[in-house]
């Protein structure tokens, strides 16, 4: 015999129960239910609480019986809504805690968002990566544990090419190796409204423009 199996035939629901005992709700503590009317499969735990649903379109719902995406996670606002956690099983002051990849059938990782440890076990940063045609995926932007933004660089050094915006508003750095005639362009596309293209202020008082 090349294959064997169990078939449960029904016009309505096919059910497998998992029991803690034989009395009352103990006989129905867990179950897998296949609804033959809408071709949904429901997984229940701790009695009759629906834990997960797979519908006829292979959409998966956690916390909902009507998933609207391939994976829908739903909860109340009081419970912080739908929550997905990507967590490493150990701790370190560096390294990746979780990754979300975006890709296609040609390349499974055309872009990604990486969560990393940022110098301590209680500090984290986010890396945003993209891939240019014919090139490898590379980091393009970083949000550090301090809330600083790095564009086009990873070190946070003002001596490296790229842009740094510090979260405290104290400093803004731009460094470039470009050979273009114009390094920066500021353009107001409207003839009305703006008094200056750039205004410089000290202690909320304009000191130059």
Protein Blocks (a to p, Z undefined) as FASTA:
>chain_A
ZZdcdddddfkbccddddfblghjllmmbccdddfklopacddeehjacfbdcdfkopac
ehiabdfbfbdcdddfklopaadddddfbdcfedcfbdcddddfkbmclbccddddehia
kbccdddddddehiacddfbdcdfkopacehianopakbgcddddfklmaccdddfbfbf
blbdcddfbfghiabfbdcdeehiafbZZ
